[in-house]
């Protein structure tokens, strides 16, 4: 399973399980699989929806800041990888 680092977590809202991802390279689309990896974080999930400034988006690219719903806790500075088939 190949992975490409695409960004990092800049914030996490535990009351609504939303992670804020800062995209540093590449792109991400709804339906892609992402891997969150950090000191105590290590899980994979499929992107069901993404938002930029509370607007639903289907695709994001480098330098975008987006919100994504996650199933597990993530922490600031955790790395975000896109899983490539």
N, C-alpha and C positions, 0 to 999 in steps of 0.2 A: 504494500500500500504506500504509494508515494504521496508526499505532502509538500505544500509550498506555504511558507510563512507569509501571511497577508496583513497582519496587524497585531494589535495588543488591546487589552482591556483598559479603558481609562476611568470607568466608573461602573458600579453595580448597585441596582436598586432592589434590595432583598424583599421588600414588601410586595413587589409586582414581578419579581424574577426576571428583570430586564438588565442585560449587559450592554454597555456602551463600547463599541469597537471603533478604534481609530485605524483606518486603512492606511498602511504604509507602502503597499505594493500590490499589484495584481487587481483582480476584480472578484466579485461574489454575486451570485444570482440565487433567487428563490429556488429551492430544490437541491442546492449544493450541500455537501456534507462538510462540516467544520469540526476541527479538533481543538479543544481548549487544553492548554498545558501550562502548568505552573508548579510552584513549590509543593502545593498539596492538591492541585487541580489536575485532573486527567480524565476527560470524557469526550465522546464524539456525539454529535447530534446533526439532524437534517434541518436546514433553514426553511421554516414554514412561512415566515413573513419578516420583513425588515421595514424600519421607518427612519426617515430623516426629518427632523423638526416636526414630528407627529404626522407626517405624510407618508402613506404607504408607497414603497418603491419595489421594483422587481430586480433591479441591478444596481450595484454600487462599484466604485472604482477607487483608485489611489487618492488619498487626501480627503475622502469622505469620512464623516463621523455618523455612525448609525446605531440604532437600538435594535436588539434582537432578544426575543424571549428564550430563556434557557431553563433546562430542567434541574440543573444543579448549581450550587454556589460557585461563582468565579470571583477572582480577586484582581485588584488593580495590578497592572504590569504582567498579568498572565498573557502568554503568547497565543495567537489565534492562527491556525493552519487550515488551509483548504485542502481537502482530500481529493487527490487526482486519480481517476481510474486508470 
